[in-house]
Amino acid sequence: MAESTTKPMRWASALSQRPSLEAAVKEVVEIAQDSLRASPDLGLVFISSAFSSEYSRLMPLLQEHLNLPTLIGCGAGGVIGMNSDHQAEEIEGEPALSLTLAHLPEVEIHPFHLSADDLPDLDSSPDRWIDLIGVKPEDQPQFILLVDPYFGQINDFLLGLDYAYPGSVKVGGLASTGTTGGVTGVFSGSKRHPEEIVGLALCGNIVIETIVAQGCRPIGHPYRITQGERNIVLEVETPSEDAELETTAAVSVRLSPLEALQDLVKQLNEEDRQLAQHSLFVGMVRDEFKQKLEPGDFLIRNLIGVDPRVGAIAIGDRVRPGQRIQFHLRDSRTSAEDLELLIEHHQRQASSFPQGVTNAGGLMFSCLGRGEGLYGEPNFDSGLFRRYFDIPLSGFFCNGEIGPVGNVTFLHGYTSVFGICRQRGQ
């Protein structure tokens, strides 16, 4: 049998906690280059907001040492990278710099940066979006997106990108700041780009596989929306498949969503009843044809408020009659179980990603509301991921996470999105 002529891609990640930006840059460059053992084609940098006063110096300093053809990054309230013990570490609220280098043979890298004014109208044809990005859909680009939180039209951008590139994976996150606020930053080349998106379209011998852990568990049973407008749910009914369990007549019961919620809370145990007071969410079913629902079948959205006068609820997304929803709870135990369940499921399904593959890289985009504040211990999500995938991992704590649910890309909250970058057919 003839040997494969495909050259292996390589990834390396390095983390520094030196308080001097010059020292941190020098350290991560040296460690990442030594680990990569190949010429880098791409760099990703994530910098703690503790360095926000020095954001303008970051990219020139890195390029002095690297002279990379493509380098993008962002600032964050916390960064993730590989420490000197080759363990993934999440540094929150302290000075830190994470650098990822990738050697990507047989991959075309197309960087871009866009302002809100650059976006086509949502009624425009896909060709307008394709011209904007500069990559053909048939090239099957894989997207990495880093967004300034003041960009303002991220949902429109994701809709347009899905419209033009329906078969492409998009992952990333919104830059963030520390608990005291401060300057945000997204970077490309040698510059910071305020209020913009910086991104990569990767074409060729590369795919990005995703794990989107929303950290919730369903309670009760699904309801079907019978009346709703914009983001307001006015009336729901018990779907017929649930009604059949309760009555031979299989009669659906219509009620206000507030009545449904009040009935549900009465059935919860005391622990969940307490949790529902501050950690209650709504899961929106993405596949209307699927009957047996699993955690990954829901898009989790905030429960914004209730109107006791009419029994309506408001949620953080548009609704429509016929859509199914189910109430959810979130806590540290649920988040941990949800992530492990999804990782295990991905590993079982990803027969093309066998144990022991090292020429791949992982990216982690995690909500500022997770991390040590949620779990009471550091490095939980990254450590769990690395127990299953022994590959370099890097990323940051986001002000919103970008990843797919089903075949649609969404902006999430309280989520950890993982992207596994590997060669096709690996």
TORDO-770929 format. One record per residue (C-alpha): residue in one letter; z, x, y. Coordinates in steps of 0.1 Angstrom, whole numbers, padded with zeros to 4 digits, always signed. Each point is the difference from the previous one (the first is absolute). Example, Ala and Ser with C-alpha at 12.3 -4.5 7.8 and 13.67 -1.06 7.14 Angstrom:
// TORDO-770929
{a, {+0078, +0123, -0045}};
{s, {-0007, +0014, +0034}};
//
This chain:
// TORDO-770929
{m, {+0000, +0000, +0000}};
{a, {-0009, +0013, +0034}};
{e, {+0029, +0009, +0023}};
{s, {+0004, -0021, +0032}};
{t, {-0013, +0017, +0031}};
{t, {+0023, -0020, +0023}};
{k, {+0022, +0022, +0021}};
{p, {+0036, -0012, +0001}};
{m, {+0015, -0012, +0032}};
{r, {+0034, +0014, +0010}};
{w, {+0029, -0013, +0021}};
{a, {+0030, +0017, +0015}};
{s, {+0029, -0013, +0021}};
{a, {+0027, +0019, +0019}};
{l, {+0030, -0010, +0020}};
{s, {+0020, +0019, +0027}};
{q, {+0032, -0010, +0018}};
{r, {+0000, +0029, +0024}};
{p, {+0010, -0012, +0035}};
{s, {-0026, +0023, +0017}};
{l, {-0035, -0015, -0001}};
{e, {-0016, +0034, -0003}};
{a, {+0022, +0010, -0029}};
{a, {-0006, -0034, -0017}};
{v, {-0038, +0003, +0003}};
{k, {+0000, +0036, -0013}};
{e, {+0022, -0010, -0030}};
{v, {-0020, -0030, -0011}};
{v, {-0033, +0018, +0004}};
{e, {+0011, +0030, -0021}};
{i, {+0015, -0022, -0028}};
{a, {-0029, -0024, -0002}};
{q, {-0026, +0027, +0000}};
{d, {+0018, +0019, -0027}};
{s, {+0003, -0031, -0021}};
{l, {-0036, -0012, +0005}};
{r, {-0016, +0033, -0012}};
{a, {-0033, -0012, +0014}};
{s, {-0018, -0004, +0033}};
{p, {+0013, -0033, +0017}};
{d, {-0025, -0026, +0011}};
{l, {+0025, -0025, +0014}};
{g, {+0034, +0000, +0015}};
{l, {+0025, -0028, +0005}};
{v, {+0030, +0006, +0022}};
{f, {+0031, -0022, +0006}};
{i, {+0025, +0011, +0027}};
{s, {+0034, -0013, +0007}};
{s, {+0005, -0019, +0033}};
{a, {+0027, +0026, +0007}};
{f, {-0029, +0022, +0011}};
{s, {-0016, -0027, +0022}};
{s, {+0003, +0021, +0032}};
{e, {-0022, +0026, -0018}};
{y, {-0027, -0023, -0014}};
{s, {-0026, +0015, +0023}};
{r, {+0006, +0034, -0016}};
{l, {-0001, -0010, -0036}};
{m, {-0038, -0001, -0008}};
{p, {-0009, +0032, +0019}};
{l, {+0028, +0019, -0017}};
{l, {-0011, -0012, -0035}};
{q, {-0037, +0008, +0007}};
{e, {+0010, +0035, +0011}};
{h, {+0013, +0006, -0035}};
{l, {-0025, -0021, -0020}};
{n, {-0033, -0006, +0018}};
{l, {-0005, -0031, -0021}};
{p, {-0033, -0020, +0002}};
{t, {+0020, -0032, -0001}};
{l, {+0037, -0006, +0010}};
{i, {+0017, -0033, +0008}};
{g, {+0036, -0011, +0002}};
{c, {+0027, -0020, +0018}};
{g, {+0035, +0000, +0012}};
{a, {+0027, -0019, -0018}};
{g, {+0037, -0009, -0001}};
{g, {+0001, +0017, -0034}};
{v, {-0024, +0022, -0020}};
{i, {-0005, +0007, -0037}};
{g, {-0012, +0032, -0017}};
{m, {+0007, +0025, -0028}};
{n, {+0030, +0023, +0006}};
{s, {+0004, +0036, -0012}};
{d, {+0014, -0013, -0034}};
{h, {-0033, -0019, -0005}};
{q, {+0018, -0033, +0004}};
{a, {-0011, -0029, +0023}};
{e, {+0024, -0004, +0029}};
{e, {+0003, -0027, +0026}};
{i, {+0013, +0014, +0034}};
{e, {+0012, -0028, +0023}};
{g, {+0011, +0004, +0036}};
{e, {+0000, +0038, -0001}};
{p, {-0026, +0026, +0011}};
{a, {-0025, +0004, -0028}};
{l, {-0037, +0008, -0006}};
{s, {-0021, -0009, -0030}};
{l, {-0034, +0015, -0007}};
{t, {-0025, -0009, -0027}};
{l, {-0030, +0021, -0008}};
{a, {-0028, -0011, -0023}};
{h, {-0029, +0018, -0015}};
{l, {-0026, -0027, -0006}};
{p, {-0032, +0012, -0017}};
{e, {-0028, -0026, -0002}};
{v, {+0017, -0021, +0027}};
{e, {-0014, -0008, +0034}};
{i, {+0026, -0004, +0027}};
{h, {-0007, -0022, +0030}};
{p, {+0028, +0000, +0026}};
{f, {+0000, -0026, +0028}};
{h, {+0022, -0012, +0028}};
{l, {-0004, -0033, +0017}};
{s, {+0015, -0020, +0029}};
{a, {+0003, -0038, +0000}};
{d, {-0029, -0001, +0025}};
{d, {-0022, +0016, -0027}};
{l, {+0004, -0029, -0024}};
{p, {-0029, -0025, -0006}};
{d, {+0007, -0037, +0004}};
{l, {+0012, -0016, -0032}};
{d, {-0032, -0021, +0000}};
{s, {-0021, +0031, -0001}};
{s, {-0021, +0009, -0030}};
{p, {+0013, +0027, -0025}};
{d, {-0026, +0023, +0014}};
{r, {+0020, +0003, +0033}};
{w, {+0030, +0012, -0019}};
{i, {-0020, +0023, -0022}};
{d, {-0015, +0016, +0031}};
{l, {+0035, +0004, +0015}};
{i, {+0013, +0019, -0031}};
{g, {-0033, +0018, -0007}};
{v, {+0002, -0003, -0038}};
{k, {-0021, -0022, -0023}};
{p, {+0018, -0025, -0023}};
{e, {-0020, +0012, -0030}};
{d, {+0017, +0034, +0004}};
{q, {+0032, -0018, -0010}};
{p, {+0023, +0016, +0027}};
{q, {+0037, +0002, -0006}};
{f, {+0020, -0004, +0033}};
{i, {+0032, +0016, +0013}};
{l, {+0011, -0016, +0032}};
{l, {+0027, +0012, +0025}};
{v, {+0005, -0024, +0029}};
{d, {+0018, +0002, +0033}};
{p, {+0023, -0031, +0001}};
{y, {-0013, -0008, +0035}};
{f, {-0035, -0003, -0013}};
{g, {+0004, -0038, +0001}};
{q, {-0028, -0012, -0022}};
{i, {+0008, +0014, -0034}};
{n, {-0005, -0033, -0018}};
{d, {-0034, -0005, +0015}};
{f, {-0009, +0036, -0010}};
{l, {+0011, -0006, -0036}};
{l, {-0020, -0032, -0002}};
{g, {-0031, +0017, +0013}};
{l, {+0004, +0030, -0023}};
{d, {+0004, -0023, -0030}};
{y, {-0030, -0020, +0012}};
{a, {-0022, +0031, +0001}};
{y, {+0014, +0019, -0029}};
{p, {+0013, -0027, -0025}};
{g, {+0002, +0024, -0029}};
{s, {+0018, +0028, +0017}};
{v, {+0038, +0008, -0001}};
{k, {+0018, +0003, +0033}};
{v, {+0035, +0015, +0003}};
{g, {+0021, +0013, +0028}};
{g, {+0026, -0010, +0026}};
{l, {+0011, -0004, +0036}};
{a, {+0016, +0030, +0016}};
{s, {+0036, -0004, +0009}};
{t, {+0029, +0014, +0020}};
{g, {+0037, +0006, -0006}};
{t, {+0028, -0025, +0005}};
{t, {+0001, +0010, +0037}};
{g, {-0037, -0007, +0006}};
{g, {-0023, +0025, +0017}};
{v, {-0036, +0011, +0001}};
{t, {-0023, -0010, -0029}};
{g, {-0028, +0022, -0011}};
{v, {-0032, +0000, -0022}};
{f, {-0020, +0032, -0001}};
{s, {-0035, +0011, -0010}};
{g, {-0016, +0034, +0004}};
{s, {+0019, +0017, +0028}};
{k, {+0011, -0031, +0020}};
{r, {+0024, -0029, +0001}};
{h, {-0017, -0034, +0004}};
{p, {+0023, -0025, +0017}};
{e, {-0005, -0037, -0010}};
{e, {-0027, +0009, -0026}};
{i, {-0007, +0000, -0037}};
{v, {-0008, +0033, -0016}};
{g, {-0014, -0001, -0035}};
{l, {-0020, +0015, -0028}};
{a, {-0028, -0014, -0021}};
{l, {-0002, +0020, -0032}};
{c, {-0032, -0003, -0020}};
{g, {-0011, +0016, -0032}};
{n, {+0021, +0011, -0029}};
{i, {+0032, -0016, +0011}};
{v, {+0019, -0033, -0005}};
{i, {+0033, -0012, +0014}};
{e, {+0021, -0021, -0024}};
{t, {+0027, -0021, +0017}};
{i, {+0035, -0012, -0008}};
{v, {+0013, -0025, +0026}};
{a, {+0038, -0007, -0005}};
{q, {+0011, -0028, +0023}};
{g, {+0035, +0000, -0014}};
{c, {+0006, -0037, -0006}};
{r, {+0007, -0023, -0029}};
{p, {-0010, -0037, -0001}};
{i, {+0027, -0027, -0002}};
{g, {-0006, -0036, -0010}};
{h, {-0036, -0010, -0007}};
{p, {-0032, -0001, +0020}};
{y, {-0009, -0028, +0024}};
{r, {-0035, -0010, +0012}};
{i, {-0005, -0005, +0037}};
{t, {-0012, -0036, +0007}};
{q, {+0003, +0002, +0038}};
{g, {-0001, +0031, +0022}};
{e, {-0016, +0014, +0032}};
{r, {-0001, +0035, +0013}};
{n, {+0032, +0017, -0014}};
{i, {+0020, -0033, -0003}};
{v, {+0006, -0016, -0034}};
{l, {+0006, -0038, +0005}};
{e, {+0000, -0014, -0035}};
{v, {+0000, +0013, -0036}};
{e, {-0002, -0014, -0035}};
{t, {+0010, +0012, -0034}};
{p, {-0032, +0011, -0018}};
{s, {-0009, -0022, -0029}};
{e, {+0005, +0028, -0026}};
{d, {+0037, +0000, +0011}};
{a, {+0002, -0038, +0002}};
{e, {-0011, -0002, -0036}};
{l, {+0031, +0018, -0011}};
{e, {+0022, -0027, +0017}};
{t, {-0017, -0033, -0007}};
{t, {-0025, -0014, -0024}};
{a, {-0017, -0017, +0029}};
{a, {-0007, +0035, +0016}};
{v, {+0005, -0015, +0035}};
{s, {+0000, +0026, +0028}};
{v, {+0029, -0003, +0024}};
{r, {-0008, +0004, +0037}};
{l, {+0027, +0012, +0024}};
{s, {+0005, +0020, +0031}};
{p, {+0003, +0038, -0006}};
{l, {+0035, -0001, +0015}};
{e, {+0011, -0026, -0026}};
{a, {-0016, +0022, -0027}};
{l, {+0019, +0030, +0013}};
{q, {+0033, -0019, +0002}};
{d, {-0003, -0013, -0035}};
{l, {-0008, +0036, -0012}};
{v, {+0030, +0015, +0017}};
{k, {+0023, -0024, -0017}};
{q, {-0012, +0012, -0034}};
{l, {+0006, +0037, +0008}};
{n, {+0030, +0020, -0011}};
{e, {+0025, +0010, +0027}};
{e, {-0014, +0036, +0003}};
{d, {-0036, -0013, +0005}};
{r, {+0012, -0027, +0023}};
{q, {+0016, +0027, +0023}};
{l, {-0031, +0021, -0003}};
{a, {-0022, -0029, +0011}};
{q, {+0018, -0002, +0033}};
{h, {-0016, +0033, +0012}};
{s, {-0026, +0012, -0026}};
{l, {-0022, -0031, -0007}};
{f, {-0038, +0003, +0000}};
{v, {-0030, -0020, -0010}};
{g, {-0025, +0012, -0026}};
{m, {-0036, -0013, +0005}};
{v, {-0020, -0002, -0033}};
{r, {-0033, +0020, +0003}};
{d, {-0018, -0013, -0030}};
{e, {-0001, -0038, +0000}};
{f, {-0015, -0001, -0035}};
{k, {+0028, +0020, -0017}};
{q, {+0026, -0021, -0016}};
{k, {+0026, +0025, -0014}};
{l, {+0011, +0018, +0032}};
{e, {+0015, +0035, +0000}};
{p, {+0016, +0020, +0029}};
{g, {-0033, +0017, +0010}};
{d, {-0017, -0034, +0004}};
{f, {+0019, -0007, +0033}};
{l, {-0006, +0011, +0035}};
{i, {+0035, +0002, +0015}};
{r, {+0005, -0013, +0035}};
{n, {+0030, -0005, +0024}};
{l, {+0016, -0034, +0003}};
{i, {-0001, -0002, +0038}};
{g, {+0019, -0032, +0006}};
{v, {+0006, -0037, -0009}};
{d, {-0002, -0032, +0020}};
{p, {+0027, -0024, -0012}};
{r, {-0015, -0029, +0019}};
{v, {-0031, -0002, -0022}};
{g, {+0011, +0023, -0029}};
{a, {-0028, +0025, +0007}};
{i, {+0002, +0038, -0005}};
{a, {-0019, +0027, +0018}};
{i, {-0011, +0031, -0019}};
{g, {-0017, +0033, +0010}};
{d, {-0035, -0009, -0010}};
{r, {-0026, -0028, +0002}};
{v, {+0003, -0028, -0025}};
{r, {-0024, -0026, -0013}};
{p, {+0004, -0032, -0021}};
{g, {-0004, +0007, -0037}};
{q, {+0016, +0034, +0002}};
{r, {+0029, +0008, -0023}};
{i, {+0032, +0016, +0013}};
{q, {+0033, +0009, -0016}};
{f, {+0033, +0011, +0016}};
{h, {+0011, +0036, -0006}};
{l, {+0032, +0021, +0004}};
{r, {+0002, +0038, +0008}};
{d, {+0028, +0025, -0006}};
{s, {+0003, +0036, -0012}};
{r, {+0002, -0010, -0037}};
{t, {-0030, -0022, +0002}};
{s, {-0020, +0027, +0019}};
{a, {+0008, +0026, -0026}};
{e, {-0009, -0023, -0029}};
{d, {-0032, -0012, +0017}};
{l, {-0012, +0036, +0006}};
{e, {+0008, +0012, -0035}};
{l, {-0017, -0031, -0015}};
{l, {-0032, +0007, +0020}};
{i, {+0000, +0037, -0007}};
{e, {+0004, -0007, -0037}};
{h, {-0028, -0026, +0001}};
{h, {-0023, +0024, +0018}};
{q, {+0006, +0028, -0024}};
{r, {-0008, -0023, -0030}};
{q, {-0032, -0013, +0017}};
{a, {-0011, +0034, +0013}};
{s, {-0013, +0014, -0033}};
{s, {-0023, +0022, +0022}};
{f, {+0031, +0018, +0014}};
{p, {+0017, +0016, -0030}};
{q, {+0034, +0016, +0000}};
{g, {-0002, +0036, +0010}};
{v, {-0029, -0002, +0025}};
{t, {+0008, +0022, +0029}};
{n, {-0032, +0002, +0020}};
{a, {+0009, -0032, +0020}};
{g, {+0022, -0008, +0030}};
{g, {+0023, -0028, +0010}};
{l, {+0005, -0016, +0034}};
{m, {+0030, -0022, +0008}};
{f, {+0002, -0024, +0029}};
{s, {+0035, -0015, +0001}};
{c, {+0016, -0025, +0024}};
{l, {+0027, +0013, +0024}};
{g, {+0022, -0028, -0015}};
{r, {+0000, +0017, -0035}};
{g, {+0012, +0035, -0006}};
{e, {+0037, +0009, +0000}};
{g, {+0008, -0030, +0022}};
{l, {-0011, -0024, -0028}};
{y, {+0011, +0019, -0031}};
{g, {+0030, +0019, +0012}};
{e, {-0014, +0032, -0014}};
{p, {-0028, +0023, +0011}};
{n, {-0035, +0005, -0016}};
{f, {+0002, -0031, -0021}};
{d, {-0036, -0013, +0002}};
{s, {-0016, +0035, -0001}};
{g, {+0023, +0011, -0029}};
{l, {-0009, -0031, -0020}};
{f, {-0037, +0006, +0006}};
{r, {+0002, +0037, -0011}};
{r, {+0018, -0009, -0032}};
{y, {-0033, -0016, -0011}};
{f, {-0026, +0021, +0018}};
{d, {+0006, +0037, +0002}};
{i, {-0023, +0006, +0030}};
{p, {+0005, +0012, +0036}};
{l, {+0013, -0028, +0022}};
{s, {+0001, -0003, +0038}};
{g, {+0001, -0028, +0026}};
{f, {+0022, -0016, +0026}};
{f, {+0022, -0029, +0010}};
{c, {-0021, -0026, +0017}};
{n, {+0002, -0027, +0026}};
{g, {-0023, -0021, -0024}};
{e, {-0017, +0010, -0032}};
{i, {-0037, -0005, -0009}};
{g, {-0010, -0008, -0036}};
{p, {-0018, -0025, -0021}};
{v, {+0013, -0031, -0018}};
{g, {-0027, -0013, -0022}};
{n, {-0033, +0010, +0016}};
{v, {+0012, -0005, +0036}};
{t, {+0016, +0027, +0022}};
{f, {+0031, -0010, +0019}};
{l, {+0026, +0013, +0025}};
{h, {+0033, -0002, -0018}};
{g, {+0037, +0004, +0009}};
{y, {+0030, +0012, -0021}};
{t, {-0026, +0014, -0024}};
{s, {-0008, +0033, -0017}};
{v, {-0037, +0006, -0005}};
{f, {-0011, +0029, -0022}};
{g, {-0035, +0014, -0002}};
{i, {-0009, +0022, -0030}};
{c, {-0030, +0021, +0009}};
{r, {-0019, +0013, -0030}};
{q, {-0036, +0008, -0011}};
{r, {-0021, -0028, -0015}};
{g, {+0000, -0001, -0037}};
{q, {+0030, +0023, -0002}};
//
